[in-house]
């Protein structure tokens, strides 16, 4: 338990020291990601989804997919609003909407495949230790 806590703390320290690392690079490709109000709203909705999952729903839910849905939905809404408005939007050089959302979905799909491969490779080991 202590080793796991230590690894997580060291990992978080490295992430903060590198300024967010690859996670921050992905978020910078999103439209208007420097707006603190927008980030706060996403955090609030994400928190509400997690509370709903924890206390009300018994439906299995991945927090990664919830977060991707919130970010993708926000990106879609901002791009639609940008087309109908003369307001300047910052940080929208990430490419077309399909490219921005598609790359997120591609990365998530690769993550799912890697997770399934790891789970399937560990399964025989768990059966050996249980038997």
Secondary structure, DSSP 8 states (H G I E B T S, - for coil): -HHHHHHHHHHHHHHHHTTTHHHHHHHHTSTTTT-HHHHHHHHHHHHHHHHHHHHT--S---HHHHHHHHHHHHHHHHHHHHHH-----SS-TT--HHHHHHHHHHHHHHHHHHHHHHHHHHHHHHHHHH-
